[in-house]
């Protein structure tokens, strides 16, 4: 083999495989219209490993730009620097400087019009930061199906040089290959130090760069309506002299994901590219990827592990996702993916790892492996923006490049890239890794022998307990492999059984409001005459709303009412009537949490067996969920209460869930309902104080709206054949 060592079949006689012959065109893995959009040639290509290499090369290339710059990304910040260790010039200032010095230059920036969910993590209104010159255009791209995003990261300069990979021009992407835990230059806009970050970008020129320019010009036209002509041909690409090209005259395929939308044809080339490459592997598959949720790829890898003559498989992924929401959504799929491979039982040929760097004062620090890269034998190198997630295969906009070896020289270069990457994670030199692999006849054996230092790889273990069905449905909706229609949403979020449950809850809520309204009419007619008892009670509450007597009275009422099984909704509405919408909300929330904690403690004191004998079948099923994933089950139970408030508190106390999870889940789940009920109670109190037609109309309007909702849900919950 071109990488200088033989791979042995573990437990069998070693097999010495000679290098393959140069594949004929018909023997290529790459086929236009099947697993790639276009086959191209790049005069030069290089994989820029980690942010410091990419940012440095990009800044040097931008300073050679003459006519056109396209920046297409998932995110961007105007205040990041491409050279944080040098001049630290913000990106916006650098672009303005270039435009000032070159009158013919145009810069166009196109980024995803992100969900409000991401707003706190992004620069506020970046389009305003970039509007400092008429020759710099900043646009948001919202031309995608519901739930999709534009995820590719591409920069094209003068139609002659292009960058494509996984690194956005935003905070937290710059890092050195050492990934030191205490790197002072790896910081956010607020100066806070960020997690070590590993990724890469392919830099290409020639025909490949020209095709990538065509791709981004099409994106620009769809997003803005502006048709941009190709950049004029130039004699020499702005390739930075400081970057040595790793590949020359390289055959490179461009593979895309494009969801079908608004008359545009779907493109799903990346998934078949991965599947074809996995099927062709002989000796080693090396994968770095942020997410692992595509079960078709997991099955393809499992099939190769099950093949006695199949390849070794090394997968490197982060030990945790970047945010809380991503962790809840994507770790479910990552866990299934890893378990599918491990169930094959061929542990000698499989390593699923995450990278760490140990420091003296902080212990092992996890490295965020954000790369989207696969190397198959010494034959194929794939790098780009597509995660091994379902949405990257069919829903989001993605772009990957695949370099296929033409000859022994290319094979050696592809193998070198693999050794550089793996050696970086092991904290050793590529030469030492190659020597160890040659001696042991296996890349995995070399990994095991060299592993264990401060820079090391550890087995990836994803601690993801089963999710409650309501949360699990949301997780599947966050990682779909195709655009989600209204019918899909209805079927996934509300299958028939869940529709009937929602209908029942709505009906119970409507009946409760009717009962409270009827009680208010009765109270008004019987007790507000000359004695004004109700209004006196309300006035007493108002007079003591800030006193210790008033606060203690409310809290005691909630605890006693909960023990006596008084419906908590009645207490909340009464609190809103007595104290108004804002103070009433605070008192109701505090009283509900205190009552819940008191009954929770009583359930814990009683123990599991007495409570389970007392509770019904449905509540015992809830108890089993609380044991496994208490916080989220509790939040869902509070939001969609399928059992009485006090009974849920009692069962939760008898379960094994932590008190902290119980209170946090209760807080999250109860807050929306308490807000609505206190508003209703406030209007009820206003009518009792001043029984005019306006307040009465508001009360009846709310009640009738609840009844109408229950009726509509009853109709919706019927099987389709009955509608």
C-alpha positions as CSV (number, residue, x, y, z in Angstrom):
1,X,0.0,0.0,0.0
2,X,1.1,3.5,-0.7
3,X,1.0,4.5,3.0
4,X,3.8,2.0,3.7
5,X,2.1,-0.7,5.9
6,X,0.0,-3.8,5.5
7,X,-3.4,-4.1,7.2
8,X,-3.8,-7.5,8.7
9,X,-7.1,-9.4,9.2
10,X,-7.2,-9.7,13.0
11,X,-6.9,-13.3,14.1
12,X,-6.1,-14.5,10.6
13,X,-3.0,-14.8,8.5
14,X,-1.6,-11.4,7.4
15,X,-2.4,-10.4,3.8
16,X,0.0,-8.2,1.9
17,X,-1.9,-6.3,-0.7
18,X,0.0,-4.6,-3.5
19,X,-1.0,-1.1,-4.6
20,X,-4.0,-1.0,-7.0
21,X,-3.5,0.0,-10.5
22,X,-4.6,3.4,-11.7
23,X,-8.3,3.1,-12.1
24,X,-9.7,3.5,-15.5
25,X,-12.3,6.2,-16.0
26,X,-15.0,3.6,-15.9
27,X,-13.7,2.3,-12.6
28,X,-14.0,5.6,-10.8
29,X,-16.3,5.9,-7.8
30,X,-17.5,9.3,-8.9
31,X,-20.4,9.6,-11.3
32,X,-22.1,12.9,-12.3
33,X,-25.8,12.8,-11.7
34,X,-25.5,10.0,-9.2
35,X,-23.2,10.8,-6.4
36,X,-21.9,14.2,-7.5
37,X,-23.1,17.2,-9.3
38,X,-20.0,17.8,-11.4
39,X,-16.6,16.2,-12.0
40,X,-13.8,18.8,-12.2
41,X,-10.0,19.3,-12.2
42,X,-8.2,21.5,-9.8
43,X,-4.7,22.7,-10.7
44,X,-4.0,22.8,-7.0
45,X,-5.7,21.6,-3.8
46,X,-4.8,21.6,-0.1
47,X,-6.7,20.6,3.0
48,X,-6.3,23.4,5.5
49,X,-6.5,21.7,8.9
50,X,-7.9,23.9,11.8
51,X,-8.9,27.5,11.9
52,X,-5.5,29.1,12.1
53,X,-4.5,27.6,8.7
54,X,-7.8,28.5,7.0
55,X,-8.0,32.0,8.4
56,X,-4.4,32.8,7.5
57,X,-4.8,31.5,3.9
58,X,-8.1,33.3,3.4
59,X,-6.7,36.6,4.6
60,X,-3.8,36.3,2.2
61,X,-6.0,35.3,-0.7
62,X,-8.5,38.2,0.0
63,X,-5.6,40.7,-0.2
64,X,-5.0,39.4,-3.8
65,X,-8.7,39.8,-4.8
66,X,-9.3,42.0,-7.8
67,X,-12.9,41.7,-9.1
68,X,-15.2,39.5,-7.0
69,X,-15.5,37.9,-3.6
70,X,-18.4,35.6,-2.6
71,X,-18.8,34.5,1.0
72,X,-21.6,32.0,1.6
73,X,-22.2,30.6,5.1
74,X,-24.4,29.4,7.9
75,X,-23.2,32.2,10.2
76,X,-20.8,35.2,10.1
77,X,-19.6,37.9,12.4
78,X,-18.2,41.3,11.3
79,X,-16.0,41.6,14.4
80,X,-13.9,38.4,14.1
81,X,-10.3,38.7,13.1
82,X,-8.7,36.4,10.5
83,X,-5.4,37.1,12.3
84,X,-6.1,37.3,16.1
85,X,-2.4,36.8,16.9
86,X,-1.2,39.6,14.6
87,X,-3.0,42.8,13.5
88,X,-6.4,41.5,14.8
89,X,-8.2,43.6,12.1
90,X,-12.0,42.8,12.2
91,X,-13.3,41.1,9.1
92,X,-15.5,44.1,8.3
93,X,-12.6,46.5,8.4
94,X,-10.5,44.2,6.3
95,X,-13.2,44.0,3.6
96,X,-13.8,47.8,3.6
97,X,-10.0,48.4,3.3
98,X,-9.9,46.1,0.3
99,X,-12.8,47.8,-1.4
100,X,-11.3,51.2,-0.8
101,X,-8.1,50.2,-2.5
102,X,-9.6,48.4,-5.4
103,X,-12.4,50.3,-7.2
104,X,-13.4,47.2,-9.4
105,X,-13.8,44.8,-6.5
106,X,-17.3,43.7,-5.4
107,X,-18.0,41.7,-2.2
108,X,-21.2,39.7,-1.8
109,X,-22.0,38.0,1.6
110,X,-24.9,35.5,1.8
111,X,-25.8,33.8,5.0
112,X,-28.8,31.8,6.3
113,X,-31.7,33.8,7.6
114,X,-31.5,32.0,10.9
115,X,-34.2,31.1,13.3
116,X,-34.8,33.4,16.3
117,X,-33.7,30.4,18.3
118,X,-30.1,31.2,17.4
119,X,-30.3,34.9,17.9
120,X,-28.6,34.9,21.3
121,X,-25.6,33.1,19.8
122,X,-25.1,35.4,16.8
123,X,-24.2,39.0,16.1
124,X,-27.1,41.4,16.4
125,X,-28.2,42.7,13.0
126,X,-24.9,41.9,11.1
127,X,-26.3,43.4,7.9
128,X,-26.0,46.8,9.4
129,X,-22.4,46.2,10.3
130,X,-21.5,45.5,6.7
131,X,-23.3,48.5,5.1
132,X,-20.4,50.8,5.0
133,X,-19.7,50.8,1.3
134,X,-22.1,50.4,-1.7
135,X,-19.8,47.7,-3.2
136,X,-20.3,45.3,-0.3
137,X,-23.7,43.5,-0.3
138,X,-24.9,41.6,2.7
139,X,-28.1,39.4,2.2
140,X,-30.0,36.8,4.2
141,X,-31.0,33.7,2.4
142,X,-34.5,32.5,3.4
143,X,-35.2,30.5,0.2
144,X,-35.6,27.1,1.8
145,X,-38.4,24.8,3.1
146,X,-39.8,25.2,6.5
147,X,-37.4,23.8,9.1
148,X,-34.4,23.8,6.7
149,X,-31.2,25.9,6.8
150,X,-28.4,26.9,4.4
151,X,-25.5,25.2,6.0
152,X,-22.7,25.2,3.4
153,X,-19.6,27.3,3.9
154,X,-17.9,28.5,0.7
155,X,-15.7,31.5,-0.2
156,X,-14.9,32.1,-3.9
157,X,-12.4,34.8,-5.0
158,X,-12.3,36.1,-8.6
159,X,-13.9,32.8,-9.7
160,X,-10.4,31.4,-9.6
161,X,-9.8,30.3,-6.0
162,X,-12.3,28.7,-3.6
163,X,-12.6,27.4,-0.1
164,X,-15.1,24.8,0.9
165,X,-15.5,22.9,4.2
166,X,-16.9,23.1,7.6
167,X,-15.7,26.4,9.0
168,X,-17.9,29.5,9.2
169,X,-16.4,33.0,9.6
170,X,-17.7,33.4,13.1
171,X,-16.7,33.2,16.7
172,X,-15.1,30.1,18.1
173,X,-13.7,28.6,14.9
174,X,-10.1,29.8,15.1
175,X,-7.8,27.4,16.8
176,X,-4.3,25.9,16.5
177,X,-3.6,22.2,15.8
178,X,-2.4,21.8,19.4
179,X,-5.9,22.7,20.7
180,X,-4.5,23.9,24.0
181,X,-7.1,24.2,26.8
182,X,-5.7,27.6,27.8
183,X,-5.3,29.1,24.3
184,X,-5.7,32.9,24.9
185,X,-6.5,33.8,21.3
186,X,-9.4,31.4,21.1
187,X,-12.1,33.6,22.6
188,X,-15.5,34.9,22.0
189,X,-16.6,38.5,21.3
190,X,-16.9,39.1,25.1
191,X,-13.3,37.8,25.6
192,X,-14.4,34.6,27.3
193,X,-12.2,31.6,26.4
194,X,-13.9,29.0,24.1
195,X,-13.7,25.3,23.8
196,X,-10.9,23.8,21.6
197,X,-12.2,23.5,18.0
198,X,-11.1,21.1,15.2
199,X,-12.2,21.4,11.6
200,X,-10.9,21.9,8.1
201,X,-11.4,23.5,4.7
202,X,-10.3,22.5,1.2
203,X,-8.7,25.2,-0.9
204,X,-8.9,24.6,-4.6
205,X,-8.4,26.6,-7.8
206,X,-8.8,25.9,-11.5
207,X,-12.0,24.3,-12.9
208,X,-13.2,23.3,-9.4
209,X,-13.1,26.9,-8.2
210,X,-15.0,28.1,-11.3
211,X,-17.7,25.5,-10.7
212,X,-18.1,26.5,-7.1
213,X,-18.5,30.1,-8.3
214,X,-21.3,28.9,-10.5
215,X,-22.9,27.2,-7.5
216,X,-22.8,30.3,-5.3
217,X,-23.9,32.6,-8.1
218,X,-27.0,30.4,-8.5
219,X,-27.6,30.7,-4.7
220,X,-27.3,34.4,-4.9
221,X,-29.7,34.8,-7.7
222,X,-32.3,32.6,-6.0
223,X,-32.0,34.6,-2.8
224,X,-31.8,38.1,-4.2
225,X,-33.0,37.9,-7.8
226,X,-29.8,39.5,-9.0
227,X,-28.0,37.7,-11.8
228,X,-24.3,38.0,-11.4
229,X,-22.1,37.3,-14.4
230,X,-19.0,35.1,-14.0
231,X,-15.9,36.8,-12.8
232,X,-13.6,37.7,-15.7
233,X,-10.9,35.1,-16.3
234,X,-7.5,36.0,-14.8
235,X,-4.1,34.8,-15.6
236,X,-3.1,33.5,-12.2
237,X,-5.3,32.4,-9.3
238,X,-4.7,34.3,-6.0
239,X,-3.2,31.2,-4.3
240,X,-1.2,32.2,-1.3
241,X,2.5,31.6,-1.8
242,X,2.8,30.5,1.9
243,X,0.5,27.5,1.3
244,X,2.1,24.5,-0.4
245,X,-0.5,22.7,-2.6
246,X,-0.8,19.1,-1.5
247,X,-2.5,17.9,-4.7
248,X,-1.9,19.0,-8.3
249,X,-4.1,18.4,-11.3
250,X,-6.5,16.7,-8.9
251,X,-9.8,15.1,-10.0
252,X,-12.4,16.6,-7.6
253,X,-16.2,15.9,-7.5
254,X,-18.6,18.5,-6.2
255,X,-21.5,16.9,-4.3
256,X,-24.6,18.8,-3.1
257,X,-27.7,18.5,-0.9
258,X,-30.5,20.7,-2.2
259,X,-34.1,20.3,-0.9
260,X,-36.9,20.5,-3.4
261,X,-38.5,23.9,-3.0
262,X,-40.5,26.4,-4.9
263,X,-40.1,24.6,-8.2
264,X,-36.4,23.9,-7.7
265,X,-35.2,20.3,-8.2
266,X,-34.0,18.3,-5.3
267,X,-30.3,17.2,-5.2
268,X,-29.2,14.3,-2.9
269,X,-25.7,13.5,-4.0
270,X,-23.8,13.5,-0.7
271,X,-25.5,10.4,0.8
272,X,-24.9,8.2,-2.2
273,X,-21.3,9.4,-2.3
274,X,-20.8,8.2,1.2
275,X,-22.5,4.9,0.6
276,X,-20.6,4.2,-2.6
277,X,-17.3,5.1,-0.9
278,X,-18.0,2.8,2.1
279,X,-19.0,-0.1,-0.2
280,X,-15.6,0.3,-2.1
281,X,-13.4,0.5,1.0
282,X,-10.8,-2.3,1.4
283,X,-8.5,-1.4,4.3
284,X,-9.5,1.6,6.3
285,X,-12.3,4.1,6.7
286,X,-11.4,7.2,8.7
287,X,-14.3,9.5,9.7
288,X,-14.4,12.8,11.5
289,X,-17.9,14.2,11.9
290,X,-19.8,16.4,14.3
291,X,-23.1,14.4,14.1
292,X,-23.8,10.7,13.5
293,X,-27.5,10.1,12.9
294,X,-27.9,8.7,9.4
295,X,-28.9,5.1,9.9
296,X,-28.4,4.2,6.2
297,X,-24.7,5.1,6.6
298,X,-24.6,3.3,10.0
299,X,-26.0,0.2,8.4
300,X,-23.5,0.4,5.5
301,X,-20.6,0.7,7.9
302,X,-22.1,-2.2,10.0
303,X,-22.2,-4.3,6.9
304,X,-18.5,-3.7,6.2
305,X,-17.7,-4.5,9.8
306,X,-19.5,-7.8,9.4
307,X,-17.6,-8.6,6.3
308,X,-14.6,-10.8,7.3
309,X,-12.4,-9.0,4.7
310,X,-13.8,-5.6,5.5
311,X,-11.9,-2.5,6.5
312,X,-11.0,-1.1,9.8
313,X,-13.2,1.8,10.9
314,X,-12.1,4.8,13.0
315,X,-14.7,7.4,13.9
316,X,-13.9,10.6,15.8
317,X,-16.8,12.8,17.0
318,X,-17.2,15.2,19.9
319,X,-18.2,13.8,23.2
320,X,-21.0,16.3,23.5
321,X,-22.8,18.6,21.2
322,X,-22.4,22.4,21.3
323,X,-25.6,23.4,23.0
324,X,-28.3,22.0,25.3
325,X,-30.9,21.8,22.6
326,X,-28.5,20.1,20.1
327,X,-27.5,17.6,22.8
328,X,-31.1,16.6,23.5
329,X,-31.9,16.3,19.8
330,X,-28.8,14.9,18.2
331,X,-27.5,12.6,20.9
332,X,-30.5,10.4,20.5
333,X,-29.5,9.7,16.9
334,X,-25.7,9.5,17.8
335,X,-26.5,6.9,20.4
336,X,-28.5,4.7,17.9
337,X,-25.7,5.1,15.3
338,X,-22.9,4.0,17.6
339,X,-24.9,1.2,19.1
340,X,-25.7,-0.2,15.6
341,X,-22.0,-0.5,14.9
342,X,-21.0,-1.9,18.3
343,X,-23.7,-4.6,18.0
344,X,-21.7,-6.1,15.1
345,X,-19.3,-7.2,17.8
346,X,-16.1,-6.7,15.8
347,X,-14.3,-4.6,18.3
348,X,-10.9,-5.3,16.9
349,X,-11.7,-3.4,13.7
350,X,-13.8,-0.6,15.3
351,X,-12.9,2.5,17.2
352,X,-15.5,5.3,18.0
353,X,-13.6,8.0,19.9
354,X,-13.6,11.6,21.0
355,X,-10.6,13.9,21.4
356,X,-9.3,15.4,24.6
357,X,-6.3,17.5,25.7
358,X,-5.4,17.2,29.4
359,X,-4.1,20.2,31.2
360,X,-2.5,20.4,34.6
361,X,-5.1,22.7,36.2
362,X,-8.3,21.8,34.3
363,X,-7.9,18.1,33.7
364,X,-9.1,16.6,30.4
365,X,-10.7,19.2,28.2
366,X,-12.9,18.0,25.4
367,X,-12.1,19.1,21.8
368,X,-15.1,20.0,19.6
369,X,-14.5,17.9,16.5
370,X,-16.6,20.0,14.1
371,X,-15.2,18.4,11.0
372,X,-17.2,16.7,8.2
373,X,-14.5,14.5,6.6
374,X,-14.0,10.9,5.4
375,X,-10.9,9.2,4.0
376,X,-11.4,5.8,2.4
377,X,-8.2,3.7,2.1
378,X,-5.7,5.8,0.2
379,X,-8.2,6.4,-2.6
380,X,-10.8,9.0,-1.7
381,X,-10.8,12.1,0.5
382,X,-14.2,13.7,1.2
383,X,-14.5,17.1,3.0
384,X,-17.2,19.7,3.2
385,X,-20.1,21.1,5.2
386,X,-22.4,18.1,5.4
387,X,-22.7,16.4,8.8
388,X,-23.6,12.7,8.9
389,X,-27.1,13.9,10.0
390,X,-30.4,13.2,8.3
391,X,-31.0,16.9,7.6
392,X,-27.6,17.2,5.9
393,X,-28.6,14.4,3.5
394,X,-31.9,15.8,2.3
395,X,-33.1,19.0,4.0
396,X,-30.3,21.5,4.4
397,X,-28.2,23.1,1.7
398,X,-24.8,21.4,1.8
399,X,-21.6,21.1,-0.4
400,X,-18.9,18.5,-0.2
401,X,-15.8,18.0,-2.3
402,X,-14.3,14.6,-3.0
403,X,-10.7,14.1,-4.2
404,X,-10.1,10.8,-6.0
405,X,-6.6,9.4,-6.4
406,X,-5.3,9.3,-10.0
407,X,-2.0,7.5,-9.3
408,X,0.3,6.3,-6.6
409,X,1.4,9.9,-5.8
410,X,-2.2,10.9,-5.1
411,X,-2.7,7.8,-3.0
412,X,0.4,8.6,-0.9
413,X,-0.9,12.2,-0.4
414,X,-4.4,11.1,0.7
415,X,-2.8,8.6,3.2
416,X,-0.6,11.4,4.4
417,X,-3.7,13.6,5.2
418,X,-5.2,10.7,7.2
419,X,-1.9,10.3,9.2
420,X,-1.6,14.0,9.9
421,X,-5.2,14.2,11.2
422,X,-4.9,11.1,13.4
423,X,-1.5,12.0,14.7
424,X,-2.8,15.5,15.7
425,X,-5.4,13.8,17.9
426,X,-2.8,11.5,19.4
427,X,-0.3,14.2,20.0
428,X,2.5,12.5,18.0
429,X,4.2,13.0,14.7
430,X,2.7,11.5,11.5
431,X,6.0,9.7,10.9
432,X,5.8,8.0,14.3
433,X,2.2,6.9,13.5
434,X,3.2,5.5,10.1
435,X,6.1,3.6,11.6
436,X,4.0,2.1,14.3
437,X,1.3,1.1,11.8
438,X,3.9,-0.5,9.5
439,X,5.3,-2.5,12.4
440,X,1.9,-3.7,13.7
441,X,0.2,-4.1,10.4
442,X,-2.8,-2.1,11.5
443,X,-3.8,1.6,11.9
444,X,-6.0,0.7,14.9
445,X,-3.2,-1.2,16.5
446,X,-1.0,1.9,16.1
447,X,-3.7,4.1,17.5
448,X,-4.0,1.9,20.6
449,X,-0.2,1.7,21.1
450,X,0.3,5.5,20.8
451,X,-2.8,6.6,22.7
452,X,-2.9,7.7,26.3
453,X,-0.9,10.9,26.5
454,X,-2.1,14.4,27.3
455,X,-3.4,14.6,23.8
456,X,-5.4,11.4,23.3
457,X,-8.6,9.8,22.1
458,X,-11.1,8.3,24.5
459,X,-14.0,5.9,23.8
460,X,-17.1,7.8,22.9
461,X,-19.9,7.0,25.3
462,X,-23.2,8.8,24.8
463,X,-25.3,8.9,28.0
464,X,-28.7,9.5,26.4
465,X,-31.6,7.9,28.3
466,X,-34.9,7.2,26.4
467,X,-37.0,10.3,25.9
468,X,-40.6,10.8,26.8
469,X,-42.7,10.3,23.6
470,X,-43.7,13.9,23.5
471,X,-40.0,15.0,23.5
472,X,-38.9,12.2,21.3
473,X,-41.3,13.4,18.6
474,X,-39.7,16.9,18.7
475,X,-36.3,15.3,18.4
476,X,-37.2,13.4,15.2
477,X,-38.7,16.7,13.8
478,X,-35.4,18.5,14.4
479,X,-33.4,16.0,12.3
480,X,-35.5,15.0,9.3
481,X,-34.1,13.9,5.9
482,X,-36.7,15.8,3.8
483,X,-38.9,18.9,4.0
484,X,-41.7,18.5,6.5
485,X,-45.2,19.1,5.3
486,X,-48.3,20.1,7.3
487,X,-49.5,16.5,7.1
488,X,-46.2,15.2,8.4
489,X,-46.4,17.6,11.4
490,X,-49.9,16.5,12.2
491,X,-49.0,12.8,12.0
492,X,-45.8,13.1,14.0
493,X,-46.9,15.5,16.6
494,X,-50.4,14.2,17.0
495,X,-51.1,10.6,16.1
496,X,-54.6,9.4,16.8
497,X,-53.9,8.3,20.4
498,X,-52.3,11.6,21.3
499,X,-55.1,13.6,19.6
500,X,-57.7,11.9,21.8
501,X,-55.6,12.8,24.9
502,X,-55.3,16.4,23.8
503,X,-59.0,16.5,23.1
504,X,-59.7,15.2,26.6
505,X,-57.5,17.8,28.2
506,X,-59.1,20.6,26.2
507,X,-62.5,19.4,27.2
508,X,-61.5,19.2,30.9
509,X,-60.1,22.7,30.7
510,X,-63.3,24.0,29.1
511,X,-65.5,22.4,31.7
512,X,-63.3,23.9,34.4
513,X,-63.6,27.4,33.0
514,X,-67.4,26.9,32.7
515,X,-67.5,25.7,36.3
516,X,-65.5,28.7,37.6
517,X,-67.6,31.2,35.6
518,X,-70.8,29.6,36.9
519,X,-69.4,29.8,40.4
520,X,-68.6,33.4,39.9
521,X,-72.2,34.1,38.8
522,X,-73.5,32.3,41.8
523,X,-71.2,34.2,44.1
524,X,-72.2,37.5,42.6
525,X,-75.9,36.8,42.9
526,X,-75.9,35.3,46.4
527,X,-73.1,37.0,48.3
528,X,-72.5,40.4,46.8
529,X,-75.7,42.0,47.9
530,X,-75.7,44.3,50.8
531,X,-73.0,42.3,52.6
532,X,-70.5,42.5,49.7
533,X,-68.7,39.5,51.1
534,X,-66.8,38.6,47.9
535,X,-65.7,42.1,47.2
536,X,-64.7,42.4,50.9
537,X,-62.5,39.3,50.6
538,X,-61.0,40.7,47.4
539,X,-60.4,44.1,49.1
540,X,-58.8,42.3,52.1
541,X,-56.4,40.4,49.7
542,X,-55.6,43.7,47.9
543,X,-54.8,45.5,51.2
544,X,-52.4,42.7,52.3
545,X,-50.9,41.9,49.0
546,X,-47.4,42.9,50.1
547,X,-47.6,42.0,53.8
548,X,-46.2,38.9,55.4
549,X,-49.8,37.9,56.3
550,X,-50.9,38.0,52.7
551,X,-47.9,36.1,51.4
552,X,-48.1,33.5,54.1
553,X,-51.8,33.1,53.6
554,X,-51.4,32.4,49.9
555,X,-48.6,29.9,50.4
556,X,-50.5,28.0,53.2
557,X,-53.6,27.9,51.0
558,X,-51.7,26.2,48.2
559,X,-50.1,23.6,50.5
560,X,-53.4,22.8,52.4
561,X,-55.4,22.8,49.1
562,X,-52.9,20.4,47.5
563,X,-53.1,18.0,50.4
564,X,-56.9,18.2,50.3
565,X,-56.8,17.6,46.5
566,X,-58.3,21.0,45.7
567,X,-57.8,21.5,41.9
568,X,-54.7,23.7,41.6
569,X,-56.3,25.5,38.6
570,X,-59.0,26.9,40.9
571,X,-56.4,28.2,43.3
572,X,-54.4,29.8,40.5
573,X,-57.5,31.5,39.1
574,X,-58.5,32.7,42.6
575,X,-55.0,34.1,43.0
576,X,-55.2,36.0,39.8
577,X,-58.6,37.4,40.8
578,X,-57.3,38.5,44.2
579,X,-53.9,40.0,43.2
580,X,-54.0,40.8,39.5
581,X,-52.1,39.4,36.6
582,X,-48.5,40.2,37.6
583,X,-48.4,39.8,41.3
584,X,-50.9,37.0,41.0
585,X,-48.7,35.1,38.6
586,X,-45.7,35.4,41.0
587,X,-47.8,34.2,44.0
588,X,-49.4,31.4,42.0
589,X,-46.1,30.2,40.7
590,X,-44.5,30.3,44.2
591,X,-47.5,28.6,45.8
592,X,-47.7,25.9,43.2
593,X,-44.0,25.1,43.6
594,X,-44.2,25.1,47.4
595,X,-47.3,22.8,47.3
596,X,-45.6,20.5,44.8
597,X,-42.5,20.3,46.9
598,X,-44.5,19.5,50.1
599,X,-46.4,16.7,48.5
600,X,-43.2,15.5,46.8
601,X,-41.6,15.2,50.2
602,X,-44.6,13.4,51.6
603,X,-44.3,10.9,48.7
604,X,-40.6,10.4,49.4
605,X,-41.3,9.7,53.0
606,X,-44.0,7.2,52.2
607,X,-41.9,5.3,49.8
608,X,-42.4,3.6,46.4
609,X,-44.6,0.6,47.2
610,X,-47.4,2.3,49.2
611,X,-47.7,5.0,46.6
612,X,-47.7,2.6,43.7
613,X,-50.5,0.6,45.3
614,X,-52.5,3.7,45.7
615,X,-51.9,5.1,42.2
616,X,-53.5,3.9,39.0
617,X,-51.9,2.1,36.0
618,X,-51.4,5.4,34.0
619,X,-49.7,7.1,37.0
620,X,-47.5,4.1,37.6
621,X,-46.4,4.4,34.0
622,X,-45.5,8.0,34.6
623,X,-43.5,6.9,37.6
624,X,-41.4,4.7,35.5
625,X,-40.7,7.5,33.1
626,X,-39.8,9.8,36.0
627,X,-37.2,7.3,37.2
628,X,-35.4,7.4,33.8
629,X,-35.7,11.0,32.6
630,X,-37.4,13.0,35.3
631,X,-36.9,16.6,34.4
632,X,-38.4,16.4,30.9
633,X,-41.2,14.1,31.8
634,X,-42.1,16.4,34.6
635,X,-42.1,19.4,32.3
636,X,-44.4,17.6,29.8
637,X,-46.7,16.4,32.6
638,X,-47.1,20.0,33.8
639,X,-47.7,21.3,30.3
640,X,-50.1,18.5,29.4
641,X,-51.4,17.2,32.8
642,X,-52.6,13.7,32.3
643,X,-53.0,13.1,36.0
644,X,-54.1,15.3,39.0
645,X,-51.6,17.8,40.3
646,X,-51.3,16.4,43.8
647,X,-51.1,12.8,42.6
648,X,-48.3,13.6,40.2
649,X,-46.4,15.2,43.1
650,X,-46.9,12.2,45.3
651,X,-45.8,9.7,42.7
652,X,-42.7,11.9,41.7
653,X,-41.7,11.9,45.4
654,X,-41.9,8.1,45.5
655,X,-39.8,7.7,42.3
656,X,-36.0,7.9,42.1
657,X,-35.9,11.3,40.4
658,X,-33.9,14.1,42.0
659,X,-35.7,16.9,43.8
660,X,-33.9,19.5,41.7
661,X,-35.2,17.9,38.5
662,X,-38.7,17.8,39.9
663,X,-38.7,21.5,40.7
664,X,-37.0,22.6,37.5
665,X,-39.4,20.4,35.4
666,X,-42.4,21.8,37.3
667,X,-41.2,25.3,36.8
668,X,-40.7,24.9,33.0
669,X,-44.0,23.1,32.5
670,X,-46.3,25.1,34.8
671,X,-45.3,28.6,33.8
672,X,-47.4,28.9,30.6
673,X,-50.5,27.5,32.2
674,X,-50.2,29.7,35.3
675,X,-49.8,32.8,33.1
676,X,-53.0,32.0,31.2
677,X,-55.0,31.1,34.3
678,X,-53.9,34.2,36.3
679,X,-55.0,36.4,33.3
680,X,-58.4,34.6,33.4
681,X,-58.6,35.0,37.2
682,X,-57.7,38.7,36.9
683,X,-60.6,39.3,34.5
684,X,-62.9,37.3,36.9
685,X,-61.8,39.5,39.8
686,X,-62.4,42.6,37.8
687,X,-66.0,41.5,37.0
688,X,-66.6,40.6,40.7
689,X,-65.4,44.1,41.7
690,X,-67.2,45.9,39.0
691,X,-69.9,43.7,37.3
692,X,-70.2,45.6,34.1
693,X,-71.0,44.2,30.6
694,X,-67.4,44.6,29.3
695,X,-65.8,42.4,31.9
696,X,-68.6,39.9,31.7
697,X,-68.2,39.7,27.9
698,X,-64.5,39.1,28.3
699,X,-65.1,36.2,30.7
700,X,-67.7,34.6,28.5
701,X,-65.5,35.1,25.5
702,X,-62.6,33.2,27.1
703,X,-65.0,30.5,28.2
704,X,-66.6,30.1,24.8
705,X,-63.2,30.1,23.1
706,X,-62.2,27.2,25.3
707,X,-65.4,25.3,24.4
708,X,-64.9,26.0,20.7
709,X,-61.3,24.7,21.0
710,X,-62.5,21.5,22.7
711,X,-65.1,21.0,19.9
712,X,-62.6,21.6,17.2
713,X,-60.1,19.2,18.8
714,X,-62.9,16.6,19.0
715,X,-63.5,16.9,15.3
716,X,-59.8,16.8,14.5
717,X,-59.2,13.8,16.7
718,X,-61.6,11.6,14.7
719,X,-60.2,9.1,12.2
720,X,-60.0,10.6,8.7
721,X,-62.7,8.3,7.4
722,X,-65.2,9.8,9.9
723,X,-64.5,13.4,8.9
